[in-house]
Amino acid sequence: MDPTPLPVKVLFFIAICGMLTACSNPESRAIRFALASAPVNLDPRFATDATSERINRLLYTRLVDFDEQARPVPALATWQVLAPLHYRFHLGEQGRHFHDGSRLDTADVAATFASILEPDSISPHRGTLQKIDRIEIIDADTLDFYLRTPDLLFPGYLSIGILPQEGIVSGARFQNHPLGSGPFRFLSWPSAGHLELQRIEDGQRLVFEQVRDPTMRILKLLRGEVDLLQNDLPPELLHYLEQQDEIQVTRIPGNNFSYLGFQLEDADTGREEVRRAIALAIDRAAIIHYVFDGAARPAASLLPPEHWAGAKQLDLFQPDPDQARALLQAAGYSAEHPLKLSYKTSSDPFRIRIATILQEQLSRVGIEVLIQSYDWGTFYGDIKSGRFQMYSLAWVGVKSPDIFRYAFHSGSLPPGGANRGRLKDARADELITLAMNAGDMQQQAQWYARLQHYLLQRLPYVPLWYEDQYFASRPGVSGYELTPDGDYDALVSTLK
């Protein structure tokens, strides 16, 4: 594969930038954060897109969070394991006031989780939390969770933002008018692409502005119309920013998992030999080298190997076009009757570029791919509804290995889970159950490793890579530190 040439669009962009003379910040003190995609739902019970979940972490507090090794740690509460089926949580003082001034207590915690467990709830967390048998309030600061079956991972399931009981009962529309007790309060959301928050500690305003086109995001950053952007840039634009004296750029390795997903009920992509041929046709190393300019690492599983439940010795797929062709021929495909697939992706130019490269690599083994690109809302809606043959996405911010139950167990079909490809595999279900019921975390890690080896054989998805995280900011923005999963938590202490 030849190195990607600098697009004409980018050359034009550089020429325009050279003519810019007024690159001062707007008069407002607001920190302006440019986003490629806008949030969809600011109710933490129902949000599933990465942007919404990242912003919800700023708006709401949660009982439990995670450390750098993805192990549960206290946030709003500490806990005791009184028995395998009995957990007691004690609320601390941090984050105990909602942004309307009311005090958060255990009634709000109980109401939040009870609403998710309602039989008609469409929350993606309902399947996970059905392990809860009942919740009992001891006092305003203490409550007990009783489980139906033991689960060592249980505290990690409670990393959902807490909402006020009164609003839950009255049917408040938290999805577009959130009310939490996190470090930021909601101010306004006048349009889908313009969200305003305010930091509680010092009154600093924060504006999330959607700018779909990456070139326009760069222009706005250089002109001072936005102060900060994170990810979602093609390498040539990122390189250009790194050369600008007034722009600060930082990168770190990431752990968000990019993959090709498949509809397993489809006559073509439901065949394991087809998915394996696709895996063998892809040259990940070339894409990482030439397209990402090295800013990614190849992946073999949803969890990175450094995760406590990650599999340490998974074999990475190496390109083997000859074997891919042999698999397709044995499956009955030929030049006269080629395999034809539709491939859905977002309308982001960089994602379309990757799709085009994958299309070309698959064509070398006789697979004809039709690329269908859509705006984010339409694309993501199709994926959640199962309207696809093949698509590309990334799992973002994954902490708990319960993701395997959520994404691959036959009991996690949408809307009760995220098994969007409709995998129905008795062995996968068995391994998931064995991991969930293990007696300690070491046993759990062993079962999850076996599961990841098995999924690499069955290929309900084809692993691609973990992309690096990066941000770029203007002078005056300081204190922003990236995390491997790309959370916006650093905005809590970012200064302008």
N, C-alpha and C positions, 0 to 999 in steps of 0.2 A: 504494500500500500504506500502511495506517495504521500509526503507531508501535505497537510491541508493548506492550500494557498490562502493568502489574506483576501477576504471578500472585498469586492468593489464597494459594497455598502460601508465597510469599516474604513476603507481609504477615504471615502467621502466624509465619514464621521470625523476622522482625524483632521481633515482640511477645515471642517466647520469649527472644530475645537480650537484650531490655530487662530481663528478670527474672533474668538470670544474675548471681550474686553472687560465685561462687568461680571465677575464671578463672585460676587459677595452673597452672603446668606440673606434670606428674607429677614425682615425686621423682627418677626416673631421669635420668641425664645424657644419655641417648640423644637424638639428633636424630630426630624422627618426621616422616616425609614421607608425606603422604596422596596416594594414587594413585586415579585413576578405574578403571583396569584393572590387574590383577596381571600380573607376568611369567609367561611360559609355559615358557621353556626357557633355562637358564643355561649351555648349551654353545654357544660362539660359532660353532661350525661349522654349527649347525642352527637357531639362533634366527632368526625372521623378523618377529616382532611388535616394535613400536617400544619398548615398555617393557623387554622382555628385552634388546634391543640396547643401550639406554641404560645399563642396569645392568651389562651385560657389559663396557662400557668402564671401569667402576670396578674390576672383578674381574681383568681380564686386561691384559697389555701386548701390543702388536702391533708388527710390524716397522716399519710405515709409518703415518703419520697425515696430516692435511690442514691447510693453512693457511686463512686467512679467504677466500681466493679459490678454495678447493677444489682447490688444487694439492698433490701429494704432498710430504711433508716427512719427514725421519728421525724415528723414535720410538725403538724398541728398537735399530734398526740404521741405519747409513749404507750407501750403495751406490755402485757404479761400473758404468758401461755399458762392458764390455770389447769388445763387438761387438753388432750389432743383435739377435742371438739369445742373448747371454751376459751375465748380470748377476751381479755379485759383491756379497754383503752381509756387512758386518762388524758384529758385535754389540758394543754399548757396555756400560757397567757398570750403567746405570740399569735397574731392573726385572729383574735377573738372578737373583733368588731366588724360587722358588715359596713359597707360604704354609706348606708343610710343612717348609721349611728346605732343600730340595734346590736345587741350582744349575741354572738354565736354560742350556742350551747349544744348539748347532746341531742336535744329534740330536733335541731336542724340536721345533725349528722344522721340520725335515724330516719328522718323524712327523706333525705337525699337518697339513701340506699333503698329505702322501701319503695320510692317512686320508680327506681330502676327495675325492681323486682315485680312490679305490677304485671299481671298476666297479659295486658294489652300494651305493655311498654315496647317501644321500638329501639330502645337503647342497645348499642352494640356490646355493652358491658353486661347485659342481662344473663347471657349464657355463662359467663365466668362467675357471676355473683349468685347464681342459683345454688351454689354450694352452701349459702347461708340458710339455716333453718329458721332462726328468729333473732331479733335484736331486742335487748332489754335495757332500758334506761335505769341506772342506779341513782344518779343525781345529775345536776346540771353540768358536771365535769367528768362523769364516769359512765360508761355504757359497756355492755357485754354483747359479743357476737357468739352465737352458737351455730356450729356447722353440722351438716348432715353426714359428711365424711371428713376424715383428717386431710389436711393439705399444708405442707410446710411452707408453701408459697403464699398462704392466705394474706398476710399483712400487705404484701405487694399489690394485691387486688384493690386495695383501698386508696389508691393514688388518684382519686377522682375529686375534682373540686367540690366543696361543700356549698350548698345553696340554702337560703332561708326557708324555714318551714312555711311561714306565712305565704310567701310567694308561690311555693309548690302547691299548697292547698287552693289558692285563688286562681291558679292557672296562669301566672305571670309568664310573659314571653321573654324568657331569659335568652333565647337564641339571638335576639336582636336588641335586647336591652338588659345586659347582664348586671347582676348584683352579687358581688362576692366580697371577700375580706382579704384579698391579696394585696401586693404592694402597689398596684395600680387600680384606679377607679375608672369606670366608664364615663365619658363625657358626651360623645355624640357619634352617630354613624349616618351622616346625611346621604351618603351614596355607597354603593357596594365597594367602591375602590377608595374610600376615604374614612378611616376610623380614628377617632381621637380619644386618648386616655390621659390620665393625670397621675403622676407619682405621688403617693400619699405622703412620703417623708418630707418632700421639699416643694411640692406643687409643680414640679417640672412637667410640662405638657409633652406628649408623644403623639405623633401623627403617623399612622401607617397609610401609605399611599400606593395604590396599585399602578404599576407602570409595566404593561405586558412586554413591550419591546425592549430587549436588552440594550440596544444602542441608545434609546431614549433614556433609559435608567442612567447610563454613563453620562450622557449630556446633562441631565438634571443634577447629577453629582458634581460635575465640573463647574456648572453654573451656580452652584450653591442653592439650588431649588430643593434638593434633598441632602441630608447629612450622612446617611449610612445606607449601605445595601449589603446583602448577604447572599452568596451563591447565585446560581441560575444565570451565569455569564459564560459565553464561549471563551476558550483559552486566549484567543488573540485580543479580546477586549480586556481581559484581566491583565495580560502582559502590558497592554498599553497603560492601564491605570498604574501599574507598578513603576512605570517610568516617569510618572508625574510627581514632581517634588511636593505638591500641595496635598497629595492623596496618600493616606496610610493604608497599606494592604497587609493582611495577616492570613496565613494558612496553617491548618493542622490536618493530620490524617482523620478521616471520618469513619463512621461505622453504620451509616444508613445503607441498606441492602437493595441494590438494583437487580431486577430480574425480568425475564420473559415469563408471562403467565399464559395459561392455556385453558380453553373450555374443554373439560375432559368428557363431556357428553356429546361432543362433536365427532362426526364420523372420521375425520382426519386427525385432528389434534388430540383426540381421545386415545390414539394408538401410541403405545410406549416407544415403538421403533421410530415413529415420526419425530417424537420429541427428542429422542437420542440423536437422530440424524441432524436435527437443528443444532443441538448442543455441539456436535462434532464439526459442524460447518462454520461455526463462529470463531473468528480469530480475536479473542479478547485482548491479547498482548498488543496487537497492532492498533486496536482502537484506543487502548489506554495510552500507548506511546504517541500516536500521531494526532488523535482527536483530543484527548485529555491532557496531552503533553506531560504524561506521567503523574497527573494529579488524581490518581485512583489506584486501587489495588484489586487484583482478581479475587472473586469470592467463590466459595464452594457451598455455603449454607447461609441461611437467614441470620443466624447469630455469628458474629466474628469469633475467631479462635480465642481471643483474649477474654471473652465473656466467661463467667464462671461455669456456665452450662454449655459453652461452645465446644465443638468437636475439634480436637487439635490435629488430627491426622487424616483429613479428607483430601482426596486426590482432586486436583484442579483439572478441568477438561482441557485437553490440548487439541488444536484443530487437526482433523483427519478427514479431508474431503473424500478420499477414496472409500473409507469405511462408511461415511455418510451416504454416498451414492449406493453402496452395496445394500445398506439397510433399506433405502427407499425402493430399490429394485426388488428386493425380497418381499417388500410389502405390496408390490403390484403397481408401483408408479414407474413411468418410463417417459421417454421423449414424446411419444405419441399421446400418453395420458399422464401429464405432469401433475405434481402436487401443487395445488393453488390455494393460497392462504390469504386472509385479510389480517392486517396488523394495525391495531388502533394505538394512537399515541396522542399527546397533547399538541397544541398548535405552537408551542415554544420552538423557535427556530433551531436551537441546539438539539432538542429532542428529535426534531424532524431530520436533522443532519445524521444523527445516530441511526435513526430508523432507515434512512436511505443507504447507509453503509451496511447495515445488517441485511437489507434487501439485496444488495449487490453480492454479499458473501453467500447468502442462501441461494442466489441464482446460479452460483458456480457448481452447486451440487444438484441442480435441476428443480429447485423450489421457486415457484413464481409467487411473489409477494405483492399484494396491493396495499399500499399505505393509506390509511384513513386518519387524518388529523382533525381534531376538534378543539374548541375552546375548553378550558379546564372543567367547567361545570358539566358540559355535555359529555365529555370524555369520561370523567369520574362517575357520572351517573350511569353510563353504559357499563362500566366495569362492575359497579356495585350490583347492577341488575343482571349480570351474566350475559350481556349482549356483545359477545366477542368470540373470535376464534383464538387470536393471539394478541397480546398487548405488552407494553413495558411500563413498569412502575417501580417505586421504591418503598420499602417499609422503613418508616422514619421514627426515630425515638423509641425503638423497642428496648425494653428493660427486662421484662419477665419472660422466661421460657414458656409461660402459658400461651405465648403467641402461637405455639404449635397446635394447641387445642383449638384456639380461636380461628386459625387459618386453614387447618388441615383435617380436623376431626369430622367424621360424617355427621355428627350431631350439631355442627356449627355452620350449617347452610344458612345463607342470608334469609331473612334479616336478623336472625339470632346469632350470627357469627360472620366471619369473613372468609369462609370457604367458598370463594367466588368461582373457582374452577370446578366445583362439585366433585372433589375427590371423595370416593367411597371405597376405602381400603381397610379391610379387617385387621391386617397386621399393623398398619399405621395407628389405627384406633387402639390396638392392644398396647403398643409401645408408649403411646401418650398416656394411657391409663396407668401403666406400670410406673412411669416417671412421676405422675401426679401422686401416686400412692406409696412412693418410696419412703423408707424410714428415716433417712437423713439426706442432707444436700449432696453428699458425695455419691450416694446411690442414685439420686436424681440425676446428677451430672452424667453418670455412666449410662443411664437409660436414655437421656436426651441425646447423648453422643451416638448411641445405636440408632435412634430414630433419625438423626441427621444423615447417617450412612445409608439408611434405608430410603429416605426421600431422595438422596442423590442417585439411587438406583432406579426408582420409580419415576422421577422427574415430573412431578406435578407442576414444577417451574424449572426454568433453566437459569442457574445462577450466573450473574454477570460480574459485578464489581461493587466495591465500597468507594464512593466518591469522597475526595477531600472536602473539608469545610473551609470557607474563606469569607472574609468581609473586607469592605473598603469604606473608608470614612474621610471626611473633611477635617481640616485643622480645628481644634477646639473640642472635638469629640474624643474623650479618653475614658479608660476603664472598661472598655468592652472586650471581654474574653470569650473566645469561641469554645464550644463544647463539641465532642465528637459526633453528637446527634443533631447539632444545629439549633438547640433551644435558644430562645431570646432572653433567658434569665439574666444575662449580663446587663440588660437595660435597667435593672433594679439599681445598679450603682454607676451606670454610665453618666459622665458629666459633659456638659456643653457650656 
